[in-house]
Amino acid sequence: MGRSAGNAQKLIMQIFESWRLENLPEVSESKAFEIFSSELVLRPYGLGSEEIISGIVGGGQDGAIDSIYTFFDDSLLDEDSDVVSEISRAASFSQERPLELWIIQAKRTPGFSEEAIDKLENTLRRLLDLSEPEESLGLLYGAGLLNRIGLFRTAWYKLITRRPKIKVSVLYATPGDRRNVTPQVEAKLNSLRHVITSLIPAAAHVEVDLWGATELLQSYNERPSYALPMQYRESATSGRSHVALVTLKDYYDLIVDENGRLRRYLFEWNVRDYQGAVSVNQDIRKSLEQSHGPDFWWLNNGVTILCKEATSAGKTYSLSDIQIVNGLQTSHEIYEAVRSGRAVDIDDRMLLIRIIVTENTDTRDHVIKATNRQTTVTDAALRATDEVQRNIENYFLTEGWYYDRRKNFYKNEGKDTSKIVGIPMLGAALTAMGLARPDKARGKPSSLLKNDEDYKQVFSSKIDLEIYFWAAKMQRKVDAFIISDIAEANTSQKSNLKYHLSMLIVEKLNGSPVRAPGQLKELALRDASMDNNEIKSIFEKLKGWSDEYLTENQVILERATKSQKFSDYLLSRAANLRAS
């Protein structure tokens, strides 16, 4: 190993150890390295810690796969995603949208093993073969692995008539030296690449690669740039804010990175995702592809950019801490049309851009609401601007924690990730602990922002802010426990039982089930807690009760944990134990 590679190895392992002690001190080094590596590999997607951990499948019957992630149209799929719903139809989704599968293997060994690649090939040869029935796969692989690959298989099968742009990436990461691999390892990589291509012949891109210490360190050091230049043709200024006409080419250069990838992080504050081939977007697409007719900006509402500072020199704005909060549909259509070469006259046609300079959080929220009220946007999409969400964020700050109502805001500021909590995580925790409905938290992780009734049950000005903070700390403690060696949990239990464990912990601390979040106030005020030995005792009972329930009802754990009947069964067993 060369000197520079040796330095990279020492540095990345020192960074890893500091990260592990800060985020997952009770998790084994091997498991923590799987999570750490997955976070670095997927850094461009801006996933939160809960999203990274949700993809971890390493353990028994993992087929040499440590983590799996499926993205459709730039969004991470989970079991609550529309595209994998049994009731959704293929015609509901846009054609030719990206469907991406990421498979990661991460080992702390100093080199790359031929055997590990062989195992990956054997596993993927089965998992990516749609003719392989799930029943036969279940004899070979664990439920956690099958659940995660099932998201891709379901999406792939459903969307086949929509001609998705499929990309498969397989990354094998170690703190070794990528440059010194043997010809035999390279041959194994080529063989694995060939197998994937033969199984998914329609794949637009197949990547099979190794990440060593240098690649991991490079990813760790990369930070998304929120200070970017933007050229313009004409502008007008009022106070500190501006309106500008920008060519389609110059706007495209703003929203893509040096590798031509969309800077997704610039749109994290947008209130809705890309809507696909809806009529409005089809009209945008047509106008981009046609040279005749009115100029583009005459027909388009334009884009709104929020930033902390905007200075102009020589027809170029220097924008700092920018977020594009309105115009996501337009931006996506411009991105797709320019990179595919379908857009015409991109050096001459213009886009109208509003540049609003403010550091005031309330003002930003008002701008986001106002600019998005002009078009049809559901109330659910504007949750992050709710007063209760701002109040939770401010309270967390007083406690030295960070409430990420704007996804990745604090992560990108370099705050301690172990103290960053997102809206979905907090909503699920309150649902499990404050409503005794871990089945809903487990089965519908995304629904709290979609359904008014569910949302208002757990996010209300009537709920004391101390409750939110306590629930977040407790859920984070449970999350760390269940993936630690102390828990002695298999992959399926790690994926399915964490919210049920939270419910039983609250039941034990309270002396009875909690059916409304306000009932958690006394626990929050005294900062009630448990050490890992106490949590372990409850978890052992939970595992035993789960096994009995599965046997009695002839169901698998994944299905049981999404049922209220199972939640009620656990509470009844806890009550009987307390009464005996």
Summary of the structure (lengths in Angstrom):
residues: 580
radius of gyration: 24.8
end to end distance: 63.5
largest distance: 81.7
contacts: 1908
relative contact order: 0.09
helix: 55%
strand: 15%
